[in-house]
Amino acid sequence: MSPAGASLVIGVAVAVPGPLAEQIAAVRDAAGQRDTGIPIHLTLLPPTTVDAVLGPEVREHLAAVASAHRPFPVALDGTDTFRPVSPVAFVRVVAGEPALGALEAGVRSDVLSRPIAFPYHPHITIAHDVAPAALDAAQDALAGFKARFVVESFRLYEHVGGRWEPREDFALAGTPR
């Protein structure tokens, strides 16, 4: 049982598959991006504080969202940036955006309903909050990057001791668990 008033900081993301993630991670490392423990990913729910007693309800909600969505393809092509609004360089999602948006909206509903500062824009962060030259180098390094993969699941993470720890995977309907 969680102590009264205890909270959790959670996030939900789609992991990018191994070899693609390794290629992006190498560029992130070269840019000096701090490793927080979360693999290369597409964010569905950014860091969100929830009451610890809601943990089981959050998991039930995420299981329901996963069961309502089928696996879908995603295509990545090149890079972009959110500058000057935010010092972020990212890999662009060029196919699969509607399905990712629907999945994100499902995750960010019910017990996880939260206002957002910006409209959802699926992307894979290469680097953020690093020197401008490092952002430029990271963006240039993956400018010709192209990849495709199928989203079959998403993962719940908990922020513990400065690192993101995986807690549970949720397979999209039709995907073996």
MARBANU-815169 format. One record per residue (C-alpha): residue in three letters; x, y, z; residue number from 0. Coordinates in Angstrom, 1 decimal. Example, Ala and Ser with C-alpha at 12.3 -4.5 7.8 and 13.67 -1.06 7.14 Angstrom:
BEGIN
<site><papa>Ala</papa><px>12.3</px><py>-4.5</py><pz>7.8</pz><selo>0</selo></site>
<site><papa>Ser</papa><px>13.7</px><py>-1.1</py><pz>7.1</pz><selo>1</selo></site>
% end
This chain:
BEGIN
<site><papa>Met</papa><px>0.0</px><py>0.0</py><pz>0.0</pz><selo>0</selo></site>
<site><papa>Ser</papa><px>1.3</px><py>3.5</py><pz>-0.9</pz><selo>1</selo></site>
<site><papa>Pro</papa><px>1.7</px><py>6.0</py><pz>1.8</pz><selo>2</selo></site>
<site><papa>Ala</papa><px>-1.0</px><py>8.7</py><pz>2.0</pz><selo>3</selo></site>
<site><papa>Gly</papa><px>-0.3</px><py>11.5</py><pz>-0.5</pz><selo>4</selo></site>
<site><papa>Ala</papa><px>2.5</px><py>9.5</py><pz>-2.3</pz><selo>5</selo></site>
<site><papa>Ser</papa><px>2.8</px><py>10.2</py><pz>-6.0</pz><selo>6</selo></site>
<site><papa>Leu</papa><px>4.4</px><py>8.6</py><pz>-9.0</pz><selo>7</selo></site>
<site><papa>Val</papa><px>5.9</px><py>10.3</py><pz>-12.1</pz><selo>8</selo></site>
<site><papa>Ile</papa><px>5.0</px><py>8.2</py><pz>-15.1</pz><selo>9</selo></site>
<site><papa>Gly</papa><px>5.4</px><py>8.3</py><pz>-18.9</pz><selo>10</selo></site>
<site><papa>Val</papa><px>4.1</px><py>6.2</py><pz>-21.7</pz><selo>11</selo></site>
<site><papa>Ala</papa><px>6.0</px><py>5.6</py><pz>-24.9</pz><selo>12</selo></site>
<site><papa>Val</papa><px>6.4</px><py>3.4</py><pz>-28.0</pz><selo>13</selo></site>
<site><papa>Ala</papa><px>9.9</px><py>2.0</py><pz>-28.1</pz><selo>14</selo></site>
<site><papa>Val</papa><px>11.7</px><py>2.2</py><pz>-31.5</pz><selo>15</selo></site>
<site><papa>Pro</papa><px>13.0</px><py>-1.3</py><pz>-32.5</pz><selo>16</selo></site>
<site><papa>Gly</papa><px>16.7</px><py>-2.3</py><pz>-31.8</pz><selo>17</selo></site>
<site><papa>Pro</papa><px>18.8</px><py>-1.5</py><pz>-34.8</pz><selo>18</selo></site>
<site><papa>Leu</papa><px>17.0</px><py>1.7</py><pz>-35.6</pz><selo>19</selo></site>
<site><papa>Ala</papa><px>17.1</px><py>2.8</py><pz>-31.9</pz><selo>20</selo></site>
<site><papa>Glu</papa><px>20.9</px><py>2.0</py><pz>-31.8</pz><selo>21</selo></site>
<site><papa>Gln</papa><px>21.5</px><py>4.2</py><pz>-34.8</pz><selo>22</selo></site>
<site><papa>Ile</papa><px>19.6</px><py>7.1</py><pz>-33.2</pz><selo>23</selo></site>
<site><papa>Ala</papa><px>21.1</px><py>6.5</py><pz>-29.8</pz><selo>24</selo></site>
<site><papa>Ala</papa><px>24.7</px><py>6.8</py><pz>-31.2</pz><selo>25</selo></site>
<site><papa>Val</papa><px>23.8</px><py>10.3</py><pz>-32.5</pz><selo>26</selo></site>
<site><papa>Arg</papa><px>22.2</px><py>11.3</py><pz>-29.2</pz><selo>27</selo></site>
<site><papa>Asp</papa><px>25.3</px><py>10.2</py><pz>-27.4</pz><selo>28</selo></site>
<site><papa>Ala</papa><px>27.5</px><py>12.2</py><pz>-29.7</pz><selo>29</selo></site>
<site><papa>Ala</papa><px>25.4</px><py>15.2</py><pz>-29.1</pz><selo>30</selo></site>
<site><papa>Gly</papa><px>26.0</px><py>14.9</py><pz>-25.3</pz><selo>31</selo></site>
<site><papa>Gln</papa><px>22.4</px><py>14.0</py><pz>-24.6</pz><selo>32</selo></site>
<site><papa>Arg</papa><px>22.0</px><py>12.8</py><pz>-21.0</pz><selo>33</selo></site>
<site><papa>Asp</papa><px>20.9</px><py>9.1</py><pz>-20.7</pz><selo>34</selo></site>
<site><papa>Thr</papa><px>17.8</px><py>8.9</py><pz>-18.5</pz><selo>35</selo></site>
<site><papa>Gly</papa><px>17.2</px><py>5.2</py><pz>-18.9</pz><selo>36</selo></site>
<site><papa>Ile</papa><px>14.3</px><py>5.4</py><pz>-21.4</pz><selo>37</selo></site>
<site><papa>Pro</papa><px>15.1</px><py>3.9</py><pz>-24.8</pz><selo>38</selo></site>
<site><papa>Ile</papa><px>14.7</px><py>5.7</py><pz>-28.1</pz><selo>39</selo></site>
<site><papa>His</papa><px>10.9</px><py>6.3</py><pz>-28.3</pz><selo>40</selo></site>
<site><papa>Leu</papa><px>7.8</px><py>8.1</py><pz>-29.5</pz><selo>41</selo></site>
<site><papa>Thr</papa><px>6.2</px><py>9.7</py><pz>-26.5</pz><selo>42</selo></site>
<site><papa>Leu</papa><px>2.5</px><py>9.1</py><pz>-25.9</pz><selo>43</selo></site>
<site><papa>Leu</papa><px>2.3</px><py>10.6</py><pz>-22.4</pz><selo>44</selo></site>
<site><papa>Pro</papa><px>5.1</px><py>13.0</py><pz>-21.2</pz><selo>45</selo></site>
<site><papa>Pro</papa><px>6.2</px><py>12.9</py><pz>-17.6</pz><selo>46</selo></site>
<site><papa>Thr</papa><px>3.0</px><py>13.0</py><pz>-15.6</pz><selo>47</selo></site>
<site><papa>Thr</papa><px>2.5</px><py>13.0</py><pz>-11.8</pz><selo>48</selo></site>
<site><papa>Val</papa><px>-0.3</px><py>10.7</py><pz>-10.5</pz><selo>49</selo></site>
<site><papa>Asp</papa><px>-1.4</px><py>9.7</py><pz>-7.1</pz><selo>50</selo></site>
<site><papa>Ala</papa><px>0.3</px><py>6.4</py><pz>-6.3</pz><selo>51</selo></site>
<site><papa>Val</papa><px>-3.1</px><py>4.8</py><pz>-5.3</pz><selo>52</selo></site>
<site><papa>Leu</papa><px>-4.2</px><py>5.2</py><pz>-8.9</pz><selo>53</selo></site>
<site><papa>Gly</papa><px>-1.5</px><py>2.8</py><pz>-10.1</pz><selo>54</selo></site>
<site><papa>Pro</papa><px>-3.9</px><py>-0.1</py><pz>-10.7</pz><selo>55</selo></site>
<site><papa>Glu</papa><px>-6.5</px><py>2.2</py><pz>-12.4</pz><selo>56</selo></site>
<site><papa>Val</papa><px>-3.8</px><py>3.6</py><pz>-14.7</pz><selo>57</selo></site>
<site><papa>Arg</papa><px>-2.8</px><py>0.1</py><pz>-15.7</pz><selo>58</selo></site>
<site><papa>Glu</papa><px>-6.4</px><py>-0.9</py><pz>-16.4</pz><selo>59</selo></site>
<site><papa>His</papa><px>-6.8</px><py>2.2</py><pz>-18.4</pz><selo>60</selo></site>
<site><papa>Leu</papa><px>-3.7</px><py>1.6</py><pz>-20.5</pz><selo>61</selo></site>
<site><papa>Ala</papa><px>-4.8</px><py>-2.1</py><pz>-21.1</pz><selo>62</selo></site>
<site><papa>Ala</papa><px>-8.2</px><py>-0.8</py><pz>-22.3</pz><selo>63</selo></site>
<site><papa>Val</papa><px>-6.5</px><py>1.7</py><pz>-24.7</pz><selo>64</selo></site>
<site><papa>Ala</papa><px>-4.2</px><py>-1.0</py><pz>-26.1</pz><selo>65</selo></site>
<site><papa>Ser</papa><px>-7.1</px><py>-3.4</py><pz>-26.7</pz><selo>66</selo></site>
<site><papa>Ala</papa><px>-8.9</px><py>-0.6</py><pz>-28.7</pz><selo>67</selo></site>
<site><papa>His</papa><px>-6.0</px><py>-0.2</py><pz>-31.2</pz><selo>68</selo></site>
<site><papa>Arg</papa><px>-4.5</px><py>-2.4</py><pz>-33.8</pz><selo>69</selo></site>
<site><papa>Pro</papa><px>-0.8</px><py>-2.5</py><pz>-34.8</pz><selo>70</selo></site>
<site><papa>Phe</papa><px>0.1</px><py>0.0</py><pz>-37.4</pz><selo>71</selo></site>
<site><papa>Pro</papa><px>3.1</px><py>1.0</py><pz>-39.5</pz><selo>72</selo></site>
<site><papa>Val</papa><px>5.2</px><py>4.1</py><pz>-38.9</pz><selo>73</selo></site>
<site><papa>Ala</papa><px>7.7</px><py>5.7</py><pz>-41.4</pz><selo>74</selo></site>
<site><papa>Leu</papa><px>10.5</px><py>8.0</py><pz>-40.4</pz><selo>75</selo></site>
<site><papa>Asp</papa><px>12.2</px><py>10.4</py><pz>-42.8</pz><selo>76</selo></site>
<site><papa>Gly</papa><px>14.9</px><py>13.0</py><pz>-42.0</pz><selo>77</selo></site>
<site><papa>Thr</papa><px>15.0</px><py>15.5</py><pz>-39.2</pz><selo>78</selo></site>
<site><papa>Asp</papa><px>13.5</px><py>18.8</py><pz>-38.1</pz><selo>79</selo></site>
<site><papa>Thr</papa><px>13.6</px><py>21.0</py><pz>-35.0</pz><selo>80</selo></site>
<site><papa>Phe</papa><px>11.2</px><py>22.9</py><pz>-32.7</pz><selo>81</selo></site>
<site><papa>Arg</papa><px>13.6</px><py>25.8</py><pz>-32.5</pz><selo>82</selo></site>
<site><papa>Pro</papa><px>13.1</px><py>28.7</py><pz>-31.7</pz><selo>83</selo></site>
<site><papa>Val</papa><px>10.2</px><py>27.6</py><pz>-29.5</pz><selo>84</selo></site>
<site><papa>Ser</papa><px>12.1</px><py>24.8</py><pz>-27.9</pz><selo>85</selo></site>
<site><papa>Pro</papa><px>15.8</px><py>23.6</py><pz>-28.3</pz><selo>86</selo></site>
<site><papa>Val</papa><px>14.9</px><py>20.2</py><pz>-29.7</pz><selo>87</selo></site>
<site><papa>Ala</papa><px>16.1</px><py>18.3</py><pz>-32.8</pz><selo>88</selo></site>
<site><papa>Phe</papa><px>14.1</px><py>15.3</py><pz>-33.8</pz><selo>89</selo></site>
<site><papa>Val</papa><px>13.5</px><py>12.5</py><pz>-36.4</pz><selo>90</selo></site>
<site><papa>Arg</papa><px>10.3</px><py>13.2</py><pz>-38.4</pz><selo>91</selo></site>
<site><papa>Val</papa><px>7.4</px><py>10.8</py><pz>-38.5</pz><selo>92</selo></site>
<site><papa>Val</papa><px>6.0</px><py>10.9</py><pz>-42.0</pz><selo>93</selo></site>
<site><papa>Ala</papa><px>3.5</px><py>8.0</py><pz>-41.9</pz><selo>94</selo></site>
<site><papa>Gly</papa><px>1.5</px><py>6.7</py><pz>-39.0</pz><selo>95</selo></site>
<site><papa>Glu</papa><px>0.8</px><py>10.1</py><pz>-37.5</pz><selo>96</selo></site>
<site><papa>Pro</papa><px>-3.0</px><py>9.7</py><pz>-37.4</pz><selo>97</selo></site>
<site><papa>Ala</papa><px>-2.7</px><py>6.3</py><pz>-35.6</pz><selo>98</selo></site>
<site><papa>Leu</papa><px>-0.1</px><py>7.7</py><pz>-33.2</pz><selo>99</selo></site>
<site><papa>Gly</papa><px>-2.4</px><py>10.7</py><pz>-32.5</pz><selo>100</selo></site>
<site><papa>Ala</papa><px>-5.4</px><py>8.4</py><pz>-31.8</pz><selo>101</selo></site>
<site><papa>Leu</papa><px>-3.2</px><py>6.2</py><pz>-29.5</pz><selo>102</selo></site>
<site><papa>Glu</papa><px>-1.9</px><py>9.3</py><pz>-27.7</pz><selo>103</selo></site>
<site><papa>Ala</papa><px>-5.4</px><py>10.7</py><pz>-27.3</pz><selo>104</selo></site>
<site><papa>Gly</papa><px>-6.6</px><py>7.4</py><pz>-25.8</pz><selo>105</selo></site>
<site><papa>Val</papa><px>-3.7</px><py>7.2</py><pz>-23.4</pz><selo>106</selo></site>
<site><papa>Arg</papa><px>-4.2</px><py>10.9</py><pz>-22.3</pz><selo>107</selo></site>
<site><papa>Ser</papa><px>-7.9</px><py>10.3</py><pz>-21.4</pz><selo>108</selo></site>
<site><papa>Asp</papa><px>-9.8</px><py>9.0</py><pz>-18.5</pz><selo>109</selo></site>
<site><papa>Val</papa><px>-7.6</px><py>8.7</py><pz>-15.4</pz><selo>110</selo></site>
<site><papa>Leu</papa><px>-4.7</px><py>10.2</py><pz>-17.4</pz><selo>111</selo></site>
<site><papa>Ser</papa><px>-6.6</px><py>13.2</py><pz>-18.8</pz><selo>112</selo></site>
<site><papa>Arg</papa><px>-4.2</px><py>16.1</py><pz>-18.7</pz><selo>113</selo></site>
<site><papa>Pro</papa><px>-4.1</px><py>19.5</py><pz>-20.5</pz><selo>114</selo></site>
<site><papa>Ile</papa><px>-1.3</px><py>19.8</py><pz>-23.0</pz><selo>115</selo></site>
<site><papa>Ala</papa><px>0.7</px><py>22.9</py><pz>-23.8</pz><selo>116</selo></site>
<site><papa>Phe</papa><px>1.2</px><py>22.1</py><pz>-27.5</pz><selo>117</selo></site>
<site><papa>Pro</papa><px>-0.8</px><py>19.9</py><pz>-29.9</pz><selo>118</selo></site>
<site><papa>Tyr</papa><px>0.5</px><py>16.4</py><pz>-30.2</pz><selo>119</selo></site>
<site><papa>His</papa><px>3.3</px><py>16.1</py><pz>-32.7</pz><selo>120</selo></site>
<site><papa>Pro</papa><px>4.8</px><py>12.6</py><pz>-32.9</pz><selo>121</selo></site>
<site><papa>His</papa><px>8.5</px><py>12.6</py><pz>-33.3</pz><selo>122</selo></site>
<site><papa>Ile</papa><px>11.7</px><py>10.9</py><pz>-32.0</pz><selo>123</selo></site>
<site><papa>Thr</papa><px>13.8</px><py>13.3</py><pz>-30.0</pz><selo>124</selo></site>
<site><papa>Ile</papa><px>17.5</px><py>13.2</py><pz>-31.0</pz><selo>125</selo></site>
<site><papa>Ala</papa><px>18.7</px><py>15.9</py><pz>-28.6</pz><selo>126</selo></site>
<site><papa>His</papa><px>17.3</px><py>18.7</py><pz>-26.5</pz><selo>127</selo></site>
<site><papa>Asp</papa><px>18.7</px><py>21.2</py><pz>-24.1</pz><selo>128</selo></site>
<site><papa>Val</papa><px>22.2</px><py>20.8</py><pz>-25.5</pz><selo>129</selo></site>
<site><papa>Ala</papa><px>24.4</px><py>23.4</py><pz>-27.0</pz><selo>130</selo></site>
<site><papa>Pro</papa><px>23.1</px><py>24.8</py><pz>-30.4</pz><selo>131</selo></site>
<site><papa>Ala</papa><px>26.1</px><py>23.4</py><pz>-32.2</pz><selo>132</selo></site>
<site><papa>Ala</papa><px>25.3</px><py>19.9</py><pz>-30.8</pz><selo>133</selo></site>
<site><papa>Leu</papa><px>21.7</px><py>20.3</py><pz>-31.9</pz><selo>134</selo></site>
<site><papa>Asp</papa><px>22.8</px><py>21.2</py><pz>-35.4</pz><selo>135</selo></site>
<site><papa>Ala</papa><px>25.2</px><py>18.3</py><pz>-35.5</pz><selo>136</selo></site>
<site><papa>Ala</papa><px>22.6</px><py>15.8</py><pz>-34.3</pz><selo>137</selo></site>
<site><papa>Gln</papa><px>20.0</px><py>17.1</py><pz>-36.8</pz><selo>138</selo></site>
<site><papa>Asp</papa><px>22.6</px><py>17.0</py><pz>-39.7</pz><selo>139</selo></site>
<site><papa>Ala</papa><px>23.8</px><py>13.4</py><pz>-38.7</pz><selo>140</selo></site>
<site><papa>Leu</papa><px>20.3</px><py>12.0</py><pz>-39.2</pz><selo>141</selo></site>
<site><papa>Ala</papa><px>19.1</px><py>14.3</py><pz>-42.0</pz><selo>142</selo></site>
<site><papa>Gly</papa><px>19.0</px><py>11.4</py><pz>-44.5</pz><selo>143</selo></site>
<site><papa>Phe</papa><px>17.7</px><py>8.8</py><pz>-42.0</pz><selo>144</selo></site>
<site><papa>Lys</papa><px>14.8</px><py>6.7</py><pz>-43.3</pz><selo>145</selo></site>
<site><papa>Ala</papa><px>13.1</px><py>3.8</py><pz>-41.6</pz><selo>146</selo></site>
<site><papa>Arg</papa><px>9.9</px><py>1.9</py><pz>-41.2</pz><selo>147</selo></site>
<site><papa>Phe</papa><px>8.6</px><py>-0.3</py><pz>-38.4</pz><selo>148</selo></site>
<site><papa>Val</papa><px>5.3</px><py>-1.5</py><pz>-37.0</pz><selo>149</selo></site>
<site><papa>Val</papa><px>4.0</px><py>-0.3</py><pz>-33.7</pz><selo>150</selo></site>
<site><papa>Glu</papa><px>2.8</px><py>-3.3</py><pz>-31.8</pz><selo>151</selo></site>
<site><papa>Ser</papa><px>2.8</px><py>-2.1</py><pz>-28.2</pz><selo>152</selo></site>
<site><papa>Phe</papa><px>3.6</px><py>0.7</py><pz>-25.8</pz><selo>153</selo></site>
<site><papa>Arg</papa><px>5.2</px><py>0.8</py><pz>-22.4</pz><selo>154</selo></site>
<site><papa>Leu</papa><px>4.5</px><py>2.4</py><pz>-19.1</pz><selo>155</selo></site>
<site><papa>Tyr</papa><px>7.6</px><py>3.9</py><pz>-17.4</pz><selo>156</selo></site>
<site><papa>Glu</papa><px>8.0</px><py>5.3</py><pz>-13.9</pz><selo>157</selo></site>
<site><papa>His</papa><px>10.6</px><py>7.9</py><pz>-13.0</pz><selo>158</selo></site>
<site><papa>Val</papa><px>12.6</px><py>6.6</py><pz>-10.1</pz><selo>159</selo></site>
<site><papa>Gly</papa><px>15.9</px><py>8.1</py><pz>-8.8</pz><selo>160</selo></site>
<site><papa>Gly</papa><px>16.5</px><py>10.3</py><pz>-11.8</pz><selo>161</selo></site>
<site><papa>Arg</papa><px>16.0</px><py>7.4</py><pz>-14.3</pz><selo>162</selo></site>
<site><papa>Trp</papa><px>13.0</px><py>6.0</py><pz>-16.2</pz><selo>163</selo></site>
<site><papa>Glu</papa><px>12.2</px><py>2.4</py><pz>-15.2</pz><selo>164</selo></site>
<site><papa>Pro</papa><px>10.0</px><py>0.2</py><pz>-17.4</pz><selo>165</selo></site>
<site><papa>Arg</papa><px>6.9</px><py>-1.0</py><pz>-15.6</pz><selo>166</selo></site>
<site><papa>Glu</papa><px>4.6</px><py>-2.8</py><pz>-18.0</pz><selo>167</selo></site>
<site><papa>Asp</papa><px>4.1</px><py>-3.4</py><pz>-21.7</pz><selo>168</selo></site>
<site><papa>Phe</papa><px>0.7</px><py>-3.1</py><pz>-23.4</pz><selo>169</selo></site>
<site><papa>Ala</papa><px>0.3</px><py>-5.0</py><pz>-26.6</pz><selo>170</selo></site>
<site><papa>Leu</papa><px>-2.1</px><py>-3.5</py><pz>-29.2</pz><selo>171</selo></site>
<site><papa>Ala</papa><px>-5.1</px><py>-5.7</py><pz>-30.0</pz><selo>172</selo></site>
<site><papa>Gly</papa><px>-4.2</px><py>-8.6</py><pz>-32.3</pz><selo>173</selo></site>
<site><papa>Thr</papa><px>-0.6</px><py>-8.7</py><pz>-31.1</pz><selo>174</selo></site>
<site><papa>Pro</papa><px>0.5</px><py>-11.8</py><pz>-29.2</pz><selo>175</selo></site>
<site><papa>Arg</papa><px>1.3</px><py>-10.9</py><pz>-25.6</pz><selo>176</selo></site>
% end
